[in-house]
């Protein structure tokens, strides 16, 4: 565990559900430059259990009361997707910095209103695309930006596995639930197309944008068979590169995630593991100039902790934003809506034209 620095961000976590228990509480306690200052949840039994387990300085059952605490610097929004934008807006209005779970929102209008609020507030908002803090992906990004030259094409895939839960249950903490937890209206999993796009497609889209830059338009096809859903998406990047994305849930094999990138002065091939193993991606970088391939070990694979540390460095030290900012979050929402619309209507869709919600 990294040694704690003298100056640390005091973080409050909104929501004591699965993602907070599996990722954010531990990240706050392990981060070199942050502390778990407060936790908040409307379910009293869950709040009490998490307080005993993780020992924050304060607990709150009311979000407004937590935001009113003058000592708290930032909030991690670890709630259901439908609550991300309202909770982030409330935090910004209270003068708090925000690290929001992905996706940043579910509709174009709401995320654009959040972007305006971020600009007016002068506060930091980072979206929880933690894969940007995978050392393998960071090495690939550095090569693309400084050595590879022009980008020719990118292929990326995110394929959840039918075997993921037996595998992740072995490494994750036992998730505690409560019948008193606040839930969004309706069952988020009632529409699996929408649920899979928000839960998994948001990662795939952000990875494509992280490496390839702005996406102008998409053309998507969707196949549904034997309980599996497969999106194949052709992408046009603003820099002229071509892209192809594969989102499949669930494949009858091990977790299958990665990318191939072809450039002017070299190429990159990456294999990404199930994130709950906290293992950095195996990324092979080939340089044309010497005909050699290199791979970064990436021994520190705690993406969620590294994500929080990057967020805290921006606030405490004025460091450059390494994570996804609000513009990235808005672009990802637009891309997901465009993919869904293209698959439904059988035509190419430009991201700038999409409106509404996923």
C-alpha positions in Angstrom: 0.0 0.0 0.0 1.4 3.5 -0.9 2.6 5.6 2.0 0.2 8.3 2.9 1.1 11.8 2.0 0.8 14.7 4.4 -1.8 16.6 2.4 -4.8 14.4 1.6 -8.2 14.8 0.0 -11.1 14.3 2.4 -13.6 12.2 0.4 -17.2 11.4 1.0 -18.8 8.4 -0.7 -22.5 8.6 -1.7 -24.0 5.1 -1.8 -22.9 2.0 0.1 -23.9 -0.4 -2.6 -21.8 -3.0 -4.6 -19.4 -0.7 -6.4 -18.6 1.3 -3.2 -18.0 -2.0 -1.3 -16.0 -3.6 -4.1 -13.9 -0.6 -5.1 -14.3 2.8 -3.6 -14.1 2.3 0.1 -10.9 0.4 -0.2 -9.5 2.9 -2.7 -10.1 5.8 -0.2 -8.3 3.9 2.6 -5.4 2.8 0.4 -4.9 6.0 -1.6 -1.6 7.9 -0.9 -3.3 11.3 -1.1 -6.9 10.7 0.0 -8.9 9.5 3.1 -12.4 8.1 3.5 -13.8 11.0 5.4 -17.5 10.2 5.2 -20.1 7.8 3.8 -23.7 8.3 3.1 -26.7 6.0 2.5 -30.4 6.1 3.2 -30.4 2.5 4.4 -29.5 2.6 8.1 -28.6 -1.1 8.4 -26.2 -0.8 5.4 -24.7 2.4 6.6 -24.0 1.0 10.1 -22.4 -2.2 8.6 -20.1 -0.2 6.3 -19.2 2.3 9.0 -18.0 -0.5 11.3 -16.1 -2.2 8.4 -14.4 0.9 6.9 -14.3 3.4 9.8 -14.9 6.7 8.1 -14.7 9.8 10.3 -18.4 10.6 9.8 -21.6 8.9 8.5 -24.7 10.5 7.1 -28.1 9.3 6.1 -28.9 12.6 4.4 -26.9 13.6 1.3 -27.5 17.4 1.8 -26.1 17.1 5.3 -22.9 15.4 4.1 -22.5 18.1 1.4 -22.9 20.8 4.1 -19.8 19.6 6.0 -17.1 22.2 5.4 -14.3 19.8 5.9 -15.2 17.4 3.1 -13.4 18.2 -0.2 -15.0 15.8 -2.7 -17.7 13.3 -3.3 -17.6 9.9 -5.1 -21.0 9.3 -6.6 -21.4 5.5 -6.3 -25.1 5.3 -6.9 -27.3 3.8 -9.6 -26.9 5.3 -13.1 -30.1 7.3 -12.9 -28.9 9.2 -9.9 -25.4 10.2 -11.2 -26.3 13.6 -12.7 -28.7 14.8 -9.9 -26.1 13.8 -7.3 -23.3 15.5 -9.2 -25.2 18.7 -9.7 -26.0 18.8 -6.0 -22.4 18.3 -5.1 -21.2 21.0 -7.5 -23.7 23.4 -6.1 -22.4 22.8 -2.6 -18.9 23.6 -3.8 -17.6 20.0 -3.8 -15.4 18.3 -6.4 -16.9 15.1 -8.0 -15.7 11.7 -9.0 -18.8 10.1 -10.6 -19.2 6.5 -11.5 -19.6 5.8 -15.2 -21.6 6.4 -17.2 -21.8 10.1 -16.3 -25.5 10.0 -17.2 -28.1 8.3 -19.4 -29.4 11.2 -21.6 -27.9 13.9 -23.8 -29.8 16.8 -22.2 -29.0 15.9 -18.6 -25.2 15.4 -19.2 -25.0 18.7 -21.2 -26.6 20.5 -18.2 -24.0 18.9 -16.0 -21.2 20.1 -18.3 -22.6 23.6 -17.9 -22.7 23.3 -14.2 -19.1 22.1 -14.0 -17.9 25.1 -16.1 -19.8 27.5 -13.8 -18.6 25.9 -10.6 -14.9 25.8 -11.4 -14.7 22.5 -9.6 -13.2 19.2 -10.8 -15.5 16.5 -12.2 -14.0 13.2 -13.2 -15.9 10.3 -14.7 -15.0 6.8 -13.3 -13.6 5.3 -16.4 -10.9 3.6 -14.3 -9.4 1.7 -17.2 -7.5 4.9 -18.1 -5.4 4.2 -15.0 -4.4 0.7 -16.3 -0.6 0.9 -16.7 -0.8 -1.1 -19.9 -3.3 1.3 -21.5 -1.3 4.3 -20.3 1.8 2.9 -22.0 -0.2 2.4 -25.2 -1.6 5.9 -25.0 1.9 7.4 -24.6 3.2 5.5 -27.6 0.2 6.6 -29.7 0.6 10.2 -28.7 4.4 10.5 -29.0 5.9 7.8 -31.3 3.3 6.1 -33.5 2.6 8.9 -35.9 -0.8 8.8 -37.7 -3.4 6.4 -36.6 -4.7 4.1 -39.4 -7.2 1.9 -37.6 -8.4 0.7 -34.2 -10.2 -2.5 -33.2 -11.5 -3.0 -29.6 -13.7 -5.5 -27.9 -15.4 -5.9 -24.6 -16.9 -9.4 -24.1 -18.4 -10.3 -20.7 -18.3 -14.0 -19.9 -20.9 -16.5 -18.8 -18.4 -17.5 -16.1 -17.6 -14.1 -14.7 -19.6 -14.4 -11.4 -18.1 -17.7 -10.2 -14.7 -16.2 -11.0 -15.3 -12.7 -9.4 -17.1 -14.1 -6.4 -13.8 -15.8 -5.5 -11.9 -12.4 -5.3 -14.5 -9.8 -4.4 -15.6 -9.1 -0.8 -18.9 -10.4 0.2 -21.4 -7.7 -1.0 -23.8 -6.7 1.7 -27.3 -5.6 0.6 -30.3 -3.9 2.2 -34.0 -4.0 1.5 -34.0 -0.3 2.5 -31.6 0.8 -0.2 -32.8 3.5 -2.6 -33.5 2.2 -6.1 -34.4 3.9 -9.3 -37.9 3.7 -10.7 -38.3 0.5 -12.5 -35.8 -2.4 -12.8 -32.6 -1.3 -14.6 -32.1 -4.8 -15.9 -35.6 -5.0 -17.4 -34.2 -3.8 -20.7 -30.9 -5.8 -21.1 -29.9 -4.0 -24.3 -29.9 -0.7 -22.4 -28.4 -2.2 -19.3 -25.5 -3.8 -21.1 -24.7 -0.7 -23.1 -24.6 1.5 -20.0 -22.7 -1.0 -17.9 -20.2 -2.4 -20.5 -20.6 -0.3 -23.6 -19.5 2.8 -21.7 -16.1 1.2 -21.0 -15.7 0.1 -24.6 -16.6 3.5 -26.0 -14.3 5.3 -23.6 -11.4 3.0 -24.5 -11.9 3.7 -28.2 -12.0 7.5 -27.6 -9.0 7.3 -25.2 -6.9 5.9 -28.0 -8.6 7.1 -31.2 -9.9 10.5 -30.2 -13.2 12.0 -31.2 -15.8 9.8 -32.8 -17.9 11.4 -35.5 -20.3 8.7 -36.5 -21.2 5.1 -36.0 -22.9 2.3 -37.9 -24.0 -0.6 -35.7 -25.6 -4.0 -36.0 -27.1 -6.0 -33.2 -27.6 -9.8 -33.0 -29.5 -11.5 -30.3 -29.3 -15.3 -30.0 -29.4 -17.9 -27.2 -29.6 -15.2 -24.6 -26.4 -13.4 -25.9 -26.3 -9.9 -27.4 -23.6 -8.9 -29.8 -23.1 -5.3 -31.2 -20.6 -4.9 -34.1 -20.0 -1.2 -34.5 -18.1 0.5 -37.3 -16.7 3.9 -36.2 -15.4 7.0 -38.0 -12.9 9.0 -36.0 -12.4 12.7 -36.5 -8.7 12.1 -37.4 -9.7 10.0 -40.4 -8.9 6.6 -38.8 -11.3 3.7 -39.0 -12.6 1.8 -36.0 -14.5 -1.4 -35.2 -16.0 -2.2 -31.8 -17.3 -5.5 -30.5 -19.6 -5.5 -27.5 -20.8 -9.0 -26.7 -22.6 -10.1 -23.5 -22.0 -12.9 -22.7 -19.4 -15.0 -24.6 -19.1 -18.7 -23.9 -15.5 -18.5 -22.9 -13.3 -16.6 -20.5 -13.5 -12.8 -20.1 -12.4 -11.4 -23.5 -11.4 -7.8 -23.7 -8.6 -6.0 -25.7 -7.6 -3.9 -28.6 -5.5 -3.7 -31.7 -4.1 -0.4 -33.0 -2.4 0.1 -36.3 -0.3 3.2 -36.9 2.3 4.9 -39.1 5.4 3.9 -37.1 4.1 0.9 -35.2 1.2 -1.1 -33.7 -0.2 -2.0 -30.4 -1.9 -5.2 -29.3 -3.6 -5.4 -25.8 -5.3 -8.0 -23.7 -7.3 -6.7 -20.8 -8.3 -8.8 -17.8 -11.5 -8.9 -15.7 -11.0 -5.7 -13.7 -11.7 -7.4 -10.3 -8.4 -9.3 -10.7 -6.6 -5.9 -10.4 -4.1 -7.0 -13.1 -2.8 -4.6 -15.6 -3.4 -5.3 -19.3 -0.8 -7.1 -21.3 0.1 -4.6 -24.0 2.7 -5.3 -26.7 4.0 -2.2 -28.4 5.8 -2.8 -31.7 8.1 -0.1 -33.0 8.8 -0.2 -36.7 12.1 1.7 -36.4 13.9 -1.2 -34.6 11.5 -4.1 -35.3 11.2 -4.8 -31.6 8.2 -5.3 -29.2 8.1 -4.1 -25.6 5.7 -4.7 -22.8 5.2 -2.8 -19.5 4.7 -5.0 -16.5 2.3 -2.6 -14.7 2.7 -4.3 -11.3 0.3 -1.8 -9.7 -3.1 -2.9 -11.1 -5.4 -1.2 -8.5 -7.1 0.9 -11.1 -9.7 2.3 -8.7 -7.2 3.5 -6.2 -5.0 4.9 -8.9 -8.0 6.7 -10.4 -8.7 8.3 -7.0 -5.1 9.3 -6.6 -5.1 11.0 -10.1 -8.3 12.8 -9.2 -6.9 14.0 -5.9 -3.6 15.2 -7.6 -5.7 17.4 -9.9 -7.4 19.1 -6.9 -4.5 19.2 -4.5 -1.6 19.8 -6.8 -3.1 21.2 -10.0 -1.9 18.2 -11.9 -3.2 17.6 -15.4 -6.4 15.6 -15.7 -5.4 12.0 -16.6 -8.9 10.6 -16.2 -12.0 11.2 -18.2 -13.4 14.7 -17.8 -17.0 15.9 -18.3 -16.4 16.4 -22.0 -15.4 12.7 -22.3 -18.4 11.7 -20.3 -20.8 13.7 -22.6 -19.2 12.2 -25.7 -19.5 8.7 -24.3 -23.2 9.1 -23.7 -23.7 10.5 -27.2 -21.8 7.5 -28.6 -23.9 5.0 -26.7 -27.1 6.6 -27.8 -25.9 6.8 -31.4 -25.0 3.0 -31.4 -28.4 2.1 -30.0 -30.1 4.3 -32.6 -28.0 3.0 -35.5 -28.7 -0.7 -34.5 -32.4 0.0 -34.2 -32.8 2.0 -37.5 -30.2 0.3 -39.6 -28.3 3.4 -40.7 -25.2 5.5 -39.9 -25.7 8.0 -37.1 -23.7 11.1 -36.4 -23.0 11.8 -32.8 -23.7 15.5 -33.1 -27.3 14.7 -34.1 -28.4 12.4 -31.3 -30.8 13.6 -28.6 -32.9 12.0 -25.8 -32.0 9.2 -23.5 -30.6 5.7 -23.9 
